[in-house]
Amino acid sequence: MEEGHNKVAVVTGSSSGIGREISLMLARNGFTTYATMRNLAKLMN
């Protein structure tokens, strides 16, 4: 990553499904990822 060019993503609905997979993919590819969800318990399953 070039210095001074931070990659940031905000993903909603990341407790399951596509939102979760996109959050993981972005984080693994160098993005600072903010993953939001309404049901934290659902993520823990």
MARBA-3410 file (N, C-alpha, C, O; in Angstrom, 1 decimal):
45
0.8,-1.2,0.0,0.0,0.0,0.0,0.9,1.2,0.0,1.9,1.3,0.7 ~ 0.5,2.2,-0.8,1.3,3.4,-0.9,1.1,4.2,0.4,0.0,4.3,1.0 ~ 2.2,4.8,0.8,2.1,5.6,2.0,1.2,6.8,1.8,1.2,7.5,0.8 ~ 0.3,7.1,2.8,-0.6,8.2,2.7,-1.9,7.9,2.1,-2.8,8.8,2.0 ~ -2.1,6.7,1.6,-3.3,6.3,0.9,-3.9,5.1,1.7,-3.8,3.9,1.4
-4.6,5.4,2.8,-5.3,4.4,3.6,-6.6,4.0,2.9,-7.3,4.8,2.4 ~ -6.8,2.7,3.0,-8.1,2.1,2.5,-9.0,1.8,3.6,-8.6,1.1,4.5 ~ -10.2,2.4,3.6,-11.1,2.2,4.7,-12.4,1.8,4.1,-12.9,2.3,3.1 ~ -13.1,0.8,4.8,-14.4,0.3,4.4,-15.3,0.2,5.6,-14.9,-0.1,6.7 ~ -16.6,0.5,5.3,-17.6,0.4,6.3,-18.6,-0.6,5.7,-19.2,-0.4,4.6
-18.9,-1.7,6.4,-19.8,-2.8,5.9,-20.9,-3.0,6.9,-20.6,-3.2,8.1 ~ -22.1,-2.8,6.4,-23.3,-3.1,7.3,-23.8,-4.5,7.1,-23.5,-5.1,6.1 ~ -24.5,-5.0,8.1,-25.0,-6.4,8.0,-23.9,-7.4,8.0,-24.0,-8.4,7.2 ~ -22.9,-7.3,8.8,-21.7,-8.2,8.7,-21.8,-9.3,9.7,-20.7,-10.0,9.9 ~ -22.9,-9.6,10.3,-22.9,-10.7,11.2,-23.1,-12.1,10.5,-22.8,-13.1,11.1
-23.5,-12.1,9.2,-23.6,-13.3,8.5,-23.7,-13.0,7.0,-23.7,-11.9,6.5 ~ -23.6,-14.1,6.2,-23.8,-14.0,4.8,-22.8,-13.2,4.0,-21.6,-13.2,4.3 ~ -23.3,-12.5,3.0,-22.4,-11.7,2.1,-21.7,-10.6,2.9,-20.5,-10.4,2.7 ~ -22.4,-9.9,3.8,-21.8,-8.9,4.6,-20.6,-9.4,5.4,-19.6,-8.7,5.4 ~ -20.7,-10.6,6.0,-19.6,-11.1,6.7,-18.4,-11.5,5.8,-17.3,-11.1,6.1
-18.7,-12.1,4.7,-17.7,-12.5,3.8,-17.0,-11.3,3.2,-15.7,-11.3,3.0 ~ -17.7,-10.3,2.8,-17.1,-9.0,2.3,-16.2,-8.4,3.4,-15.1,-7.9,3.0 ~ -16.7,-8.3,4.6,-15.9,-7.7,5.7,-14.6,-8.5,5.8,-13.5,-7.8,5.9 ~ -14.6,-9.8,5.8,-13.4,-10.6,6.0,-12.5,-10.4,4.8,-11.3,-10.2,5.0 ~ -13.0,-10.4,3.6,-12.2,-10.2,2.4,-11.5,-8.8,2.4,-10.3,-8.8,2.0
-12.2,-7.8,2.7,-11.6,-6.5,2.7,-10.5,-6.4,3.8,-9.5,-5.8,3.5 ~ -10.8,-6.9,5.0,-9.8,-6.9,6.0,-8.5,-7.6,5.6,-7.4,-7.2,5.9 ~ -8.7,-8.8,5.0,-7.6,-9.6,4.6,-6.8,-8.9,3.4,-5.6,-9.3,3.2 ~ -7.4,-8.0,2.7,-6.8,-7.3,1.6,-6.3,-5.9,2.0,-6.2,-5.0,1.1 ~ -6.1,-5.6,3.2,-5.4,-4.4,3.6,-6.3,-3.2,4.0,-5.9,-2.1,4.3
-7.6,-3.4,4.0,-8.6,-2.3,4.3,-8.7,-2.3,5.8,-8.8,-3.3,6.5 ~ -8.8,-1.1,6.4,-9.3,-0.9,7.7,-10.8,-1.0,7.6,-11.4,-0.2,7.0 ~ -11.3,-2.1,8.3,-12.7,-2.4,8.0,-13.5,-2.2,9.3,-13.2,-2.8,10.4 ~ -14.6,-1.5,9.2,-15.6,-1.3,10.3,-16.8,-2.1,9.9,-17.5,-1.7,8.9 ~ -17.0,-3.2,10.6,-18.1,-4.1,10.3,-19.2,-3.8,11.4,-19.0,-4.0,12.6
-20.4,-3.5,10.9,-21.5,-3.2,11.8,-22.6,-4.3,11.7,-22.7,-5.0,10.6 ~ -23.3,-4.5,12.8,-24.3,-5.5,12.8,-25.3,-5.2,13.9,-25.0,-4.5,14.9 ~ -26.5,-5.6,13.8,-27.6,-5.4,14.8,-27.5,-6.5,15.9,-27.9,-6.3,17.0 ~ -27.1,-7.7,15.5,-27.2,-8.8,16.4,-25.8,-9.5,16.6,-25.4,-10.3,15.8 ~ -25.1,-9.0,17.6,-23.8,-9.5,17.9,-23.8,-11.0,18.2,-22.8,-11.7,17.9
-24.8,-11.5,18.9,-24.9,-12.9,19.2,-24.9,-13.8,18.0,-24.4,-14.9,18.0 ~ -25.5,-13.3,16.9,-25.5,-14.1,15.6,-24.1,-14.3,15.1,-23.8,-15.4,14.5 ~ -23.2,-13.4,15.3,-21.8,-13.5,14.9,-21.1,-14.6,15.6,-20.2,-15.3,15.1 ~ -21.4,-14.8,16.9,-20.7,-15.7,17.7,-21.1,-17.2,17.5,-20.5,-18.1,18.0 ~ -22.1,-17.4,16.6,-22.5,-18.8,16.3,-21.6,-19.5,15.4,-21.8,-20.6,15.0
END
